[in-house]
Amino acid sequence: MKELIREPKSKFIKVSCSKCKNNQIIFGKPASKVVCTVCGKELADPSGGKGMIKARILEVLS
């Protein structure tokens, strides 16, 4: 009997910081605030489900 493996509903997102233009990969459903590793600007806030993304989304990674 084959077992079905479900694909995760959450994705990683490649974003660009609006302040310093640094590209960074973040989780689409963050549990805590996500900040830019270069300048410290806030990129995403947790909101119970999907995160509130505050940066420019470049690509959704699978």
Backbone as numpy.savetxt, mean C-alpha at the origin, in Angstrom:
# Nx Ny Nz CAx CAy CAz Cx Cy Cz
-8.68 -35.97 -3.98 -9.52 -34.79 -3.98 -8.63 -33.54 -3.98
-8.89 -32.63 -4.89 -8.11 -31.39 -4.98 -8.65 -30.37 -4.00
-7.72 -29.64 -3.38 -8.11 -28.54 -2.50 -7.96 -27.23 -3.27
-8.93 -26.38 -3.13 -8.87 -25.07 -3.78 -8.12 -24.09 -2.90
-7.20 -23.39 -3.49 -6.44 -22.38 -2.76 -6.97 -21.02 -3.20
-7.47 -20.27 -2.26 -8.03 -18.96 -2.57 -6.92 -17.95 -2.80
-7.18 -17.05 -3.73 -6.26 -15.95 -3.99 -6.53 -14.87 -2.96
-5.49 -14.28 -2.36 -5.72 -13.24 -1.36 -6.40 -12.02 -1.95
-7.27 -11.38 -1.17 -8.00 -10.20 -1.63 -7.15 -8.94 -1.50
-6.13 -8.98 -0.68 -5.29 -7.81 -0.46 -4.12 -7.82 -1.44
-3.67 -6.64 -1.78 -2.58 -6.49 -2.76 -1.53 -5.53 -2.23
-0.36 -5.58 -2.83 0.67 -4.60 -2.58 0.54 -3.51 -3.64
0.85 -2.27 -3.26 0.68 -1.13 -4.14 1.99 -0.36 -4.23
2.39 -0.01 -5.44 3.58 0.81 -5.64 3.11 2.26 -5.72
3.60 3.10 -4.81 3.18 4.50 -4.74 4.38 5.43 -4.88
4.10 6.68 -5.20 5.12 7.71 -5.30 4.81 8.80 -4.29
5.78 9.16 -3.47 5.61 10.21 -2.47 5.44 11.55 -3.19
4.44 12.32 -2.76 4.18 13.61 -3.41 5.22 14.68 -3.03
5.94 14.46 -1.95 6.92 15.45 -1.50 8.29 15.24 -2.13
8.82 14.00 -2.07 10.19 13.76 -2.54 10.26 12.85 -3.78
9.10 12.39 -4.28 9.01 11.54 -5.47 9.65 10.17 -5.30
9.87 9.72 -4.07 10.39 8.39 -3.81 9.33 7.34 -4.12
9.70 6.27 -4.84 8.79 5.17 -5.11 8.93 4.14 -4.00
7.80 3.66 -3.51 7.80 2.74 -2.39 6.65 1.75 -2.56
6.86 0.51 -2.13 5.82 -0.51 -2.18 5.21 -0.63 -0.80
3.87 -0.49 -0.73 3.16 -0.57 0.55 2.05 -1.60 0.44
1.51 -2.02 1.57 0.42 -2.97 1.63 -0.89 -2.21 1.46
-1.82 -2.76 0.71 -3.09 -2.10 0.43 -4.02 -1.98 1.62
-3.83 -2.84 2.63 -4.65 -2.80 3.84 -3.74 -2.66 5.06
-3.15 -1.49 5.26 -2.19 -1.33 6.36 -2.87 -1.32 7.72
-2.19 -1.87 8.72 -2.71 -1.90 10.09 -2.22 -0.70 10.89
-1.24 0.03 10.36 -0.72 1.21 11.03 -0.35 2.24 9.96
-0.03 3.46 10.39 0.34 4.51 9.44 1.60 4.11 8.68
1.62 4.43 7.39 2.77 4.16 6.55 3.39 5.50 6.16
4.70 5.64 6.40 5.39 6.89 6.06 6.48 6.62 5.03
6.85 7.66 4.30 7.91 7.58 3.31 9.23 7.30 4.02
10.02 6.40 3.47 11.30 6.05 4.09 12.36 7.13 3.89
12.14 8.05 2.95 13.12 9.11 2.68 12.81 10.37 3.46
11.59 10.91 3.30 11.28 12.21 3.89 10.34 12.14 5.10
9.68 11.00 5.33 8.82 10.85 6.50 7.38 11.31 6.29
7.01 11.72 5.07 5.63 12.13 4.79 4.71 10.92 4.87
3.50 11.12 5.38 2.54 10.04 5.54 2.00 9.61 4.17
2.07 8.30 3.89 1.62 7.77 2.60 0.26 7.09 2.69
-0.04 6.44 3.84 -1.31 5.73 3.98 -1.71 5.66 5.45
-3.03 5.68 5.66 -3.62 5.55 6.99 -4.47 4.29 7.04
-4.52 3.59 8.17 -5.44 2.46 8.28 -6.87 2.99 8.40
-7.82 2.26 7.83 -9.21 2.70 7.93 -10.16 1.53 8.14
-9.71 0.49 8.79 -10.56 -0.66 9.07 -10.50 -1.71 7.98
-10.51 -1.32 6.73 -10.42 -2.24 5.61 -9.28 -1.81 4.72
-9.62 -1.31 3.56 -8.59 -0.78 2.68 -8.02 0.49 3.28
-6.75 0.72 3.06 -6.11 1.91 3.61 -6.47 3.16 2.83
-6.39 4.30 3.51 -6.56 5.59 2.86 -5.20 5.98 2.28
-5.03 5.82 0.98 -3.77 6.10 0.32 -3.68 7.60 0.07
-2.59 8.22 0.54 -2.39 9.67 0.41 -1.26 9.99 -0.57
-0.84 9.01 -1.36 0.23 9.20 -2.32 -0.29 8.83 -3.70
0.49 9.11 -4.71 0.10 8.78 -6.08 0.33 7.29 -6.32
-0.71 6.59 -6.75 -0.61 5.16 -7.00 -0.02 4.96 -8.40
1.08 4.22 -8.47 1.74 3.96 -9.74 1.30 2.62 -10.33
1.15 1.60 -9.45 0.88 0.25 -9.95 0.32 -0.60 -8.81
-0.61 -1.48 -9.15 -1.11 -2.46 -8.19 -0.44 -3.77 -8.53
0.31 -4.32 -7.59 1.09 -5.54 -7.83 0.26 -6.76 -7.45
0.45 -7.83 -8.22 -0.32 -9.04 -7.93 0.52 -10.07 -7.20
